[in-house]
Amino acid sequence: MDNFKYIYGPIPSRRLGLSLGVSPIPKKFCNYSCIYCQIGVTHNLTNTRREFFPLEDIINEFKRYISSDKNFDVVSIVGEGEPTLYSKLGELIISLKKLTDKPIAVITNTGLLYDKNVQEELLNADIVLPSMDFFSQESFKALHRPYGRLDFQQSYNGLMEFSKKFKGELWLEVMLIEDINSSKEDLLKLKELIKNINYSKIYINTAVRPPAESWVKPASKETIDFAVELLDGISIDNLSDGNFISEIKDNYEAILSIIKRHPMNQHELKGFLLGRKLTNKEIENIFLRLKEDENIEILEYKGFYTYRLK
């Protein structure tokens, strides 16, 4: 099967199960430059919505994928940047829903939820997973380093308003970073804001893969446990549950297609390659090739070596 440009995975997710990714945004086009982002610093900071890739091309590639493989639990629109920047997001969601009975999820940083058009487009999704880890302008800017005049109140009001209209599943995502939004006082402020949002679940997470900024410290287990109890949330464990999958035949290209959007540690990489029936020698050669590839970053973080595209 030919390589895919917009479709990747499926990726194992503790929240979503086996998640087939759809990426309508080029690498690191985003309206935030989050300090904890697992795919690195934002190269193109923008808040302008565009049709970065032709909608028809994305849909045709999705059709080609599902003609040979339907082994996934959910379709996730996410990828390499902020998906709500894609100006035909609503049409993309509707088109995907016509082609599969699997739920369509959108993972968003919340930054554009003040936009009424974005809200209306997202109403077509089955699951929306917005970030809600800030409680003030100071924490908002410290965590997300947003584009231009994007601000805390604007994003919060947009999320609150959207939550009142959305009929699907709204799963809040709280990323806790030590010394920024992790104190008891911080979490109590966050709880007060979350009270005004209609949501189905709330996930508590911290930086488990190498963040965009090396100085970022993950929240402690004690902090995570406190947040879970205070917010009646669900903790996301450190490692993905299950193996990565790719329809790309070439083993090295398959790895690149995944780590472009979702970094993998050495154990996940080895599990992925073993699942493709490679010998230990073949796996060793691929790790050597990754080490020598100048387009690959290898970062040591929390006892793991994580591989991602520069």
VEXDREN-2710 file (C-alpha; in Angstrom, 1 decimal):
% VEXDREN-2710
k/r/px/py/pz
1/MET/0.0/0.0/0.0
2/ASP/1.2/3.5/-0.8
3/ASN/2.4/5.9/1.9
4/PHE/-0.2/8.1/3.6
5/LYS/0.1/11.8/4.0
6/TYR/-2.8/12.7/6.2
7/ILE/-3.8/9.4/7.8
8/TYR/-1.6/7.7/10.5
9/GLY/-1.7/5.0/13.0
10/PRO/-3.8/3.6/14.5
11/ILE/-2.2/4.8/17.8
12/PRO/-2.9/3.1/21.1
13/SER/-4.7/5.5/23.5
14/ARG/-5.8/4.9/27.0
15/ARG/-8.6/7.4/26.5
16/LEU/-9.8/6.5/23.1
17/GLY/-8.6/2.9/22.4
18/LEU/-7.1/2.2/19.0
19/SER/-7.1/5.7/17.4
20/LEU/-6.8/6.3/13.7
21/GLY/-5.3/9.7/13.2
22/VAL/-6.3/12.3/10.7
23/SER/-3.9/15.3/10.4
24/PRO/-5.3/18.3/8.4
25/ILE/-2.6/20.7/9.6
26/PRO/1.1/21.0/8.5
27/LYS/3.8/20.3/11.1
28/LYS/3.7/22.8/14.1
29/PHE/1.2/25.2/12.7
30/CYS/-0.5/26.2/15.9
31/ASN/-2.0/29.2/17.8
32/TYR/-0.1/28.0/21.0
33/SER/3.5/27.1/21.6
34/CYS/2.9/25.0/24.7
35/ILE/5.9/24.4/26.9
36/TYR/4.9/20.8/27.3
37/CYS/4.1/19.9/23.7
38/GLN/5.4/16.4/22.9
39/ILE/6.1/17.3/19.2
40/GLY/8.3/20.3/20.1
41/VAL/8.2/24.1/19.8
42/THR/5.8/25.7/17.4
43/HIS/7.5/26.8/14.2
44/ASN/4.5/28.7/12.7
45/LEU/2.5/30.6/15.4
46/THR/-0.8/31.7/13.8
47/ASN/-4.4/32.1/14.5
48/THR/-5.6/32.3/10.9
49/ARG/-7.8/29.4/9.7
50/ARG/-7.0/28.0/6.3
51/GLU/-7.6/25.0/4.2
52/PHE/-4.0/23.8/4.5
53/PHE/-4.6/20.7/2.5
54/PRO/-7.5/20.0/0.1
55/LEU/-10.4/18.5/1.9
56/GLU/-11.0/16.1/-1.1
57/ASP/-7.4/14.8/-0.8
58/ILE/-7.8/14.0/2.9
59/ILE/-11.2/12.2/2.3
60/ASN/-9.8/10.2/-0.6
61/GLU/-6.9/9.0/1.5
62/PHE/-9.3/8.0/4.3
63/LYS/-11.4/6.1/1.8
64/ARG/-8.3/4.3/0.6
65/TYR/-7.3/3.4/4.1
66/ILE/-10.6/2.0/5.2
67/SER/-11.0/0.0/2.0
68/SER/-8.3/-2.3/3.4
69/ASP/-8.4/-1.9/7.2
70/LYS/-11.1/-1.1/9.6
71/ASN/-9.3/-2.2/12.8
72/PHE/-9.6/0.9/14.9
73/ASP/-12.0/2.2/17.6
74/VAL/-12.2/5.9/16.8
75/VAL/-11.1/8.5/14.3
76/SER/-9.1/11.3/15.9
77/ILE/-8.6/14.6/14.2
78/VAL/-5.4/15.9/15.7
79/GLY/-1.9/15.5/14.1
80/GLU/0.9/18.0/13.9
81/GLY/-0.8/21.3/14.9
82/GLU/-4.1/22.7/16.2
83/PRO/-6.9/21.1/14.2
84/THR/-9.4/23.9/14.6
85/LEU/-7.1/26.0/12.4
86/TYR/-8.3/23.9/9.5
87/SER/-11.0/26.1/7.9
88/LYS/-13.0/23.1/6.5
89/LEU/-13.0/21.2/9.8
90/GLY/-16.8/21.0/9.9
91/GLU/-17.0/19.5/6.4
92/LEU/-14.1/17.1/7.3
93/ILE/-16.0/15.8/10.3
94/ILE/-19.3/15.4/8.4
95/SER/-17.5/13.7/5.5
96/LEU/-15.7/11.2/7.8
97/LYS/-19.0/10.4/9.5
98/LYS/-20.5/9.4/6.2
99/LEU/-17.6/6.9/5.6
100/THR/-17.4/5.2/9.0
101/ASP/-19.7/4.4/11.9
102/LYS/-16.8/4.7/14.3
103/PRO/-16.9/7.9/16.5
104/ILE/-15.1/11.0/15.3
105/ALA/-13.0/12.8/18.0
106/VAL/-11.3/16.2/17.8
107/ILE/-8.4/17.0/20.2
108/THR/-8.1/20.8/20.6
109/ASN/-6.1/23.2/22.7
110/THR/-9.3/25.3/23.3
111/GLY/-7.7/28.5/21.8
112/LEU/-10.3/29.0/19.0
113/LEU/-13.4/27.9/20.9
114/TYR/-14.4/31.6/21.2
115/ASP/-15.0/31.5/17.4
116/LYS/-18.7/30.8/16.7
117/ASN/-17.9/29.1/13.4
118/VAL/-15.5/26.7/15.2
119/GLN/-18.1/25.9/17.8
120/GLU/-20.7/25.1/15.1
121/GLU/-18.3/22.9/13.2
122/LEU/-17.3/21.0/16.3
123/LEU/-20.9/20.3/17.1
124/ASN/-20.7/17.6/14.4
125/ALA/-18.1/15.6/16.3
126/ASP/-18.9/12.7/18.6
127/ILE/-16.1/13.4/21.1
128/VAL/-14.3/16.7/21.7
129/LEU/-11.2/16.7/24.0
130/PRO/-10.3/20.3/24.9
131/SER/-7.4/21.4/27.1
132/MET/-8.5/23.0/30.4
133/ASP/-5.4/23.4/32.5
134/PHE/-5.3/27.2/33.1
135/PHE/-7.0/29.2/35.8
136/SER/-5.7/32.8/35.1
137/GLN/-4.1/34.9/32.4
138/GLU/-0.7/34.3/34.1
139/SER/-1.1/30.5/34.0
140/PHE/-2.6/30.6/30.5
141/LYS/0.4/32.5/29.1
142/ALA/3.0/30.5/31.1
143/LEU/1.6/27.1/29.8
144/HIS/0.6/27.9/26.3
145/ARG/2.5/31.0/25.1
146/PRO/-0.4/31.9/22.8
147/TYR/-0.5/33.8/19.6
148/GLY/-1.1/37.6/19.8
149/ARG/-3.9/38.7/22.0
150/LEU/-5.4/35.3/22.7
151/ASP/-6.3/35.3/26.4
152/PHE/-7.5/33.2/29.3
153/GLN/-11.0/34.7/29.6
154/GLN/-11.7/34.4/25.9
155/SER/-10.7/30.8/25.7
156/TYR/-12.5/29.9/29.0
157/ASN/-15.7/31.6/27.9
158/GLY/-15.6/29.9/24.5
159/LEU/-15.2/26.5/26.1
160/MET/-18.0/27.2/28.6
161/GLU/-20.3/28.3/25.9
162/PHE/-19.5/25.4/23.6
163/SER/-20.1/22.9/26.4
164/LYS/-23.7/24.1/26.9
165/LYS/-24.5/23.4/23.2
166/PHE/-22.5/20.3/22.5
167/LYS/-24.6/17.1/22.6
168/GLY/-21.7/14.6/22.3
169/GLU/-19.0/13.6/24.8
170/LEU/-16.8/16.4/26.1
171/TRP/-13.7/15.1/27.8
172/LEU/-11.6/17.8/29.5
173/GLU/-7.8/17.4/29.5
174/VAL/-5.8/18.8/32.4
175/MET/-2.1/18.9/31.9
176/LEU/-0.3/19.6/35.2
177/ILE/3.2/21.1/35.2
178/GLU/5.2/21.5/38.4
179/ASP/5.4/25.1/39.7
180/ILE/3.0/26.4/37.1
181/ASN/-0.4/24.9/37.8
182/SER/0.2/22.1/40.3
183/SER/-0.2/23.7/43.8
184/LYS/-3.2/23.0/45.9
185/GLU/-4.3/26.6/45.5
186/ASP/-4.0/26.3/41.7
187/LEU/-6.1/23.2/41.6
188/LEU/-8.8/24.7/43.8
189/LYS/-9.0/27.7/41.4
190/LEU/-9.2/25.3/38.4
191/LYS/-12.0/23.4/40.2
192/GLU/-14.1/26.6/40.5
193/LEU/-13.8/27.3/36.8
194/ILE/-14.5/23.7/35.8
195/LYS/-17.8/23.8/37.7
196/ASN/-19.2/26.0/35.0
197/ILE/-18.5/23.6/32.1
198/ASN/-20.7/20.7/31.1
199/TYR/-18.4/17.7/30.6
200/SER/-18.6/13.9/30.6
201/LYS/-15.0/13.1/31.8
202/ILE/-11.9/14.9/33.0
203/TYR/-8.5/13.4/32.4
204/ILE/-5.5/14.4/34.6
205/ASN/-2.1/14.1/32.9
206/THR/1.5/15.4/33.2
207/ALA/4.5/15.5/30.8
208/VAL/5.3/11.8/30.3
209/ARG/7.2/12.4/27.0
210/PRO/9.9/14.9/26.3
211/PRO/8.3/18.4/26.4
212/ALA/9.1/21.3/24.1
213/GLU/11.1/22.9/26.8
214/SER/13.7/20.8/28.7
215/TRP/13.1/22.8/31.9
216/VAL/9.5/21.6/32.2
217/LYS/9.0/19.4/35.3
218/PRO/6.2/16.8/35.4
219/ALA/3.8/17.0/38.4
220/SER/4.4/14.5/41.2
221/LYS/2.3/11.4/41.7
222/GLU/1.0/13.0/44.9
223/THR/-0.1/16.0/42.9
224/ILE/-1.8/13.8/40.3
225/ASP/-3.5/11.8/43.0
226/PHE/-4.7/15.0/44.7
227/ALA/-6.1/16.4/41.4
228/VAL/-7.8/13.2/40.6
229/GLU/-9.6/13.2/44.0
230/LEU/-10.4/16.9/43.9
231/LEU/-11.7/17.1/40.4
232/ASP/-13.2/13.6/40.3
233/GLY/-10.9/12.9/37.4
234/ILE/-9.1/10.0/35.7
235/SER/-5.3/9.7/35.7
236/ILE/-3.6/8.9/32.5
237/ASP/-0.8/6.3/33.0
238/ASN/2.7/6.8/31.7
239/LEU/2.7/4.3/28.8
240/SER/0.4/3.7/25.9
241/ASP/-1.8/0.7/26.2
242/GLY/-1.2/-1.7/23.2
243/ASN/0.9/-1.5/20.1
244/PHE/1.2/1.0/17.3
245/ILE/0.0/0.0/13.8
246/SER/0.7/1.4/10.3
247/GLU/-0.5/0.3/6.9
248/ILE/2.8/1.7/5.4
249/LYS/4.8/-1.3/4.2
250/ASP/8.3/0.1/4.5
251/ASN/9.2/-0.3/8.2
252/TYR/11.3/2.8/8.4
253/GLU/8.8/5.0/6.6
254/ALA/6.1/3.6/8.9
255/ILE/8.0/4.7/11.9
256/LEU/8.5/8.2/10.5
257/SER/4.8/8.6/9.7
258/ILE/4.0/7.9/13.4
259/ILE/6.7/9.9/15.2
260/LYS/6.0/12.9/13.0
261/ARG/2.8/13.3/15.0
262/HIS/3.3/11.0/18.0
263/PRO/6.8/10.5/19.5
264/MET/7.6/6.9/20.5
265/ASN/10.0/5.6/23.1
266/GLN/12.4/2.7/22.6
267/HIS/10.1/0.1/24.0
268/GLU/7.1/1.2/21.9
269/LEU/9.4/1.2/18.8
270/LYS/10.6/-2.3/19.5
271/GLY/7.1/-3.6/20.2
272/PHE/5.9/-2.0/16.9
273/LEU/8.7/-3.7/14.9
274/LEU/8.3/-7.0/16.7
275/GLY/4.6/-6.8/15.7
276/ARG/5.7/-6.5/12.1
277/LYS/7.7/-9.8/12.5
278/LEU/11.2/-8.2/12.3
279/THR/14.2/-10.1/13.6
280/ASN/16.3/-8.7/16.4
281/LYS/19.1/-7.9/13.9
282/GLU/16.6/-6.0/11.6
283/ILE/15.4/-4.1/14.7
284/GLU/18.9/-3.3/15.7
285/ASN/19.6/-1.9/12.2
286/ILE/16.6/0.3/12.3
287/PHE/17.6/1.8/15.7
288/LEU/21.0/2.5/14.2
289/ARG/19.5/4.2/11.2
290/LEU/17.3/6.3/13.5
291/LYS/20.4/7.3/15.5
292/GLU/22.2/8.4/12.3
293/ASP/19.2/10.2/10.8
294/GLU/19.8/14.0/11.2
295/ASN/16.0/14.6/11.0
296/ILE/15.4/12.6/14.1
297/GLU/15.6/13.8/17.7
298/ILE/16.4/11.3/20.4
299/LEU/15.7/12.6/23.9
300/GLU/16.3/11.0/27.2
301/TYR/13.4/11.7/29.5
302/LYS/12.1/9.9/32.7
303/GLY/14.3/6.9/32.0
304/PHE/13.2/6.4/28.4
305/TYR/14.7/7.3/25.0
306/THR/12.0/9.0/22.9
307/TYR/12.2/9.5/19.2
308/ARG/10.5/12.3/17.3
309/LEU/11.0/14.2/14.1
310/LYS/12.7/17.6/14.3
END
